[in-house]
Amino acid sequence: MSSAEVGEVSGRGWSLARQLLALQAVIVGLLVVAGAVLAYLDSERAAVDRARQTVTVVALTLADAPSVRSALARPDPSRALQPYAERVRRDTRVDFITIMSTSGVRYTHPTPDKIGKTFVGNTAPALAGRTFSETYTGTLGPSVRTVTPVFDDAHRVVALVAVGITIRAISAELQDRALPLAAVAAGVLAAGIAGSWLVSARLRRQTRGVAPAVLRGMFDYYEAILHAVREGLVLLDRDGRVVLCNDAARDLLDLERDPTGEPADGLGLPAELVGAMNSAEPRSDEIHVGDTRVLVVNTAPVRSRDRAMGNVVTLRDHTELQALMGELDTVRGFAESLRSQAHEAANRLHTVVSLVEIGRPAQAVEFATAELRTAQRLTDRVVGAVREPVLAALLLGKSTEAAERGVELEVAEDTTIETTEGAIEPRDLVTILGNLIDNAVDAVIEGPPDGRAADVPPRVRVSARTEEDDLVMEVRDNGPGMDQEAAEEMFRRGWTTKAPEGPAGPRGLGLALVGQAVRRYGGRIEVERAAGAVVRVRLPMRHPVAAGGDAGAGAAREAGTS
């Protein structure tokens, strides 16, 4: 998606980054407000508790003071207690200290006019000899107060002491603390919003400002594409582990489970394919032959800011196309053989005409009939022994092509095949026998003789027969032979005795296709060395052709070389 398209779709609503910023700002604001409220309430509770503790300590101290007891015994207690109470009130910063009689008549009060009047508040617990605290609204307004009894030497209650701090004073103290608390809350809120903005800016860069609905739609769209396309897609990280593998790739690689998170070299794939997938350099249209498929592999390393991120691997099924190309090569060979035959026929016709012109008609007839007998004998023998038309045509065409290249292609006398209809696909016969013959012809032409006499022409002998339930095809040549150690490698992709490159492209694919076709039928390949090379292929006539599924995997496991 281009930047213009991203800008267009992102305008349909708030981007994910903007929504996240707003959400985080609201969350941070709520948390800060809740924290400030809780802190204020806690401060208020602490202030009230501290005020209650203060007034309780002051009240108990006054009730135990000997001077207070002695003043209470005098006829006018207020004369001595009022200045003393006011001095203590100022020193302890409480709002009032009231010393009263057991009947509630005040001896002291911050407002002198209240002296001699009855105390406003509860005194019953104190009269019972118990100190208590409460919040009560008196002459000075709501206050936190403590009332405690004053005992004489006989432990009788002779007076009461009430000490209090007004709620107004507590509120003023809280207001002094509220300003720093608000400043801290504002700082926390600003820091939270700034952090949210930084996170939002980073997310905006990573999501390109796309709205969540559009992002979700894009994800669903790309997910559908990954599972719908027939081309396999595999993403590997820098450590060679699978990050993504779509359905087509799993089918092409015959993977039974999702390989995400597993290393590529632990999936049981051929080493050449794993090497191509993990390549640090780009790979373009490489052909890899597996047990059941021919794959075209493309690898593209991914880098971000000059840092390797992994590889993108695409896989395409080349099996059917490769088989069609093999058939096309065979048909092209047939056409070339027909061209050669036409050329030879023209030469023979000119020879016959020339013999007639120089007055030797008997020799002309003998020359023409001899050539016809040789060609007809081969045709009659092949067609009579091989009832499978594709195989018969292949042998005749390869015979003519080999003769043109100076190689004698001999069809064994014991060659006899009724039919392979319904058991073996004709295209697979063309792939297997055609590639074996081509490889043998190339070997006897390009390879040096191995104990072959100089007057012995290069020869390839082909036989095909049915033995019980097997179709046995054998190609024998008198070339340099086959190294036994190479038998295990010759039917894999890339094995060749020729130059790495040829007019038709990379070498070493023909025998790999032979091995793949044999494995698909659950057959086996035998390689021997006897005055040349002998390659024998056995195909079960009743084995179902695998199409890349479970049967194909089983056939691949049963196939092998010996």
Secondary structure as UniProt FT lines:
FT   HELIX           3..10
FT   TURN            11..12
FT   HELIX           16..64
FT   HELIX           66..72
FT   HELIX           77..92
FT   STRAND          96..100
FT   TURN            102..103
FT   STRAND          105..106
FT   HELIX           112..114
FT   TURN            115..116
FT   HELIX           124..127
FT   TURN            128..129
FT   STRAND          132..138
FT   TURN            139..140
FT   STRAND          141..151
FT   TURN            153..154
FT   STRAND          157..166
FT   HELIX           167..207
FT   TURN            208..209
FT   HELIX           212..228
FT   STRAND          232..237
FT   TURN            238..239
FT   STRAND          241..245
FT   HELIX           247..252
FT   TURN            253..254
FT   TURN            260..261
FT   HELIX           264..266
FT   HELIX           271..277
FT   STRAND          283..289
FT   STRAND          294..304
FT   TURN            305..306
FT   STRAND          307..317
FT   HELIX           319..357
FT   TURN            358..359
FT   HELIX           361..385
FT   HELIX           389..404
FT   TURN            405..406
FT   STRAND          408..411
FT   TURN            413..414
FT   STRAND          416..417
FT   TURN            421..423
FT   HELIX           426..446
FT   TURN            454..455
FT   STRAND          459..467
FT   TURN            468..469
FT   STRAND          470..477
FT   HELIX           484..486
FT   TURN            487..491
FT   TURN            493..494
FT   STRAND          501..502
FT   TURN            503..504
FT   STRAND          505..506
FT   HELIX           510..520
FT   TURN            521..522
FT   STRAND          524..529
FT   STRAND          533..540
FT   TURN            541..542
FT   HELIX           550..558
FT   STRAND          560..561
//
